[in-house]
Amino acid sequence: MASNRTIVGVLGGTGFVGGHLVPALISEGYRVRVLTRRPHRHREMSTLAEVELVKCNVYDAQDLRRGLTGCFAVINLVGILNESHRYGFQLVHVALPSRLVEICKQLE
């Protein structure tokens, strides 16, 4: 089993940038925990021994804390270009990163 010092949590790891970042992290020797709303849509990632897909609502603090427990680093790739009725800029680009920082402090 890998030590916690090798596990990197990635939010947004199933998107375009994440699709390039996750393999790069693996090639550098890291294990990657990808937090995603729909792990069943990304089964190809789950075939990689170094990747752990975790179902997680990143906008829920308890779910996010659970998903990040054991990670030594976190990379946030979550972002939107246009607001919708469900996800606005304030939530995605301000509230989520702020919550992420607070959770990381708690998990230290």
C-alpha positions in Angstrom: 0.0 0.0 0.0 1.3 3.5 -0.9 2.1 5.9 1.9 -0.2 8.9 2.3 2.7 11.1 1.1 2.2 9.8 -2.4 -1.6 10.3 -2.7 -2.7 13.5 -4.6 -6.3 14.4 -4.5 -7.6 15.9 -7.7 -10.9 17.8 -8.1 -11.9 18.1 -11.7 -9.6 15.3 -12.7 -12.0 13.8 -15.2 -12.1 17.0 -17.3 -9.9 18.1 -20.2 -7.0 19.4 -18.1 -7.4 16.5 -15.6 -7.1 14.0 -18.4 -3.6 15.3 -19.0 -2.6 16.0 -15.4 -3.6 12.6 -13.9 -1.3 10.6 -16.3 1.5 13.1 -15.6 1.2 12.7 -11.9 1.2 8.9 -12.3 4.4 9.1 -14.4 6.0 11.0 -11.6 5.2 8.2 -9.2 2.1 9.6 -7.4 -1.1 7.7 -6.7 -4.1 9.9 -7.7 -7.5 10.1 -6.0 -9.9 11.7 -8.4 -13.0 13.1 -6.7 -16.0 13.0 -9.2 -19.7 13.1 -9.1 -20.0 10.3 -11.6 -17.3 7.6 -11.3 -19.3 5.2 -13.5 -18.7 7.6 -16.5 -14.9 7.3 -16.1 -14.3 3.5 -15.9 -11.3 3.8 -18.1 -9.5 5.7 -15.3 -10.4 3.1 -12.8 -8.5 0.4 -14.7 -5.3 2.2 -13.7 -3.8 0.8 -10.5 -2.6 4.2 -9.5 -6.0 5.9 -9.8 -8.8 5.8 -7.2 -12.1 7.2 -8.4 -14.1 8.4 -5.4 -17.8 9.5 -5.7 -17.9 12.9 -4.2 -20.0 16.0 -4.2 -17.2 18.6 -4.0 -19.8 21.2 -2.9 -20.6 19.3 0.2 -18.1 19.9 3.0 -18.4 16.5 4.7 -18.2 14.6 1.4 -15.2 16.7 0.4 -13.4 16.1 3.7 -14.1 12.4 3.4 -12.7 12.3 -0.1 -9.5 14.2 0.8 -8.7 12.3 4.0 -5.3 10.7 3.5 -4.1 12.9 0.6 -0.9 14.9 1.1 -1.7 17.4 -1.7 -4.8 18.6 -3.5 -5.2 20.1 -6.9 -8.4 21.9 -7.8 -9.2 21.9 -11.5 -13.0 22.7 -11.0 -14.1 25.6 -13.1 -16.8 27.0 -15.2 -16.9 29.4 -18.2 -20.6 30.2 -17.9 -22.9 30.4 -15.0 -25.9 28.2 -14.8 -28.9 28.0 -12.5 -27.0 25.4 -10.4 -23.4 26.5 -10.5 -22.5 30.2 -10.4 -19.1 31.8 -10.4 -19.3 32.6 -6.7 -19.9 29.0 -5.8 -17.3 27.4 -8.1 -14.5 30.0 -8.1 -14.8 31.5 -4.6 -16.8 29.3 -2.2 -15.3 26.0 -3.3 -11.7 27.1 -3.1 -12.3 28.7 0.3 -13.9 25.6 1.6 -11.1 23.5 0.2 -8.5 25.6 2.0 -10.4 25.2 5.3 -10.7 21.5 4.9 -7.0 21.1 4.1 -6.1 23.0 7.2 -8.3 20.7 9.3 -6.8 17.6 7.7 -3.1 18.7 8.4 
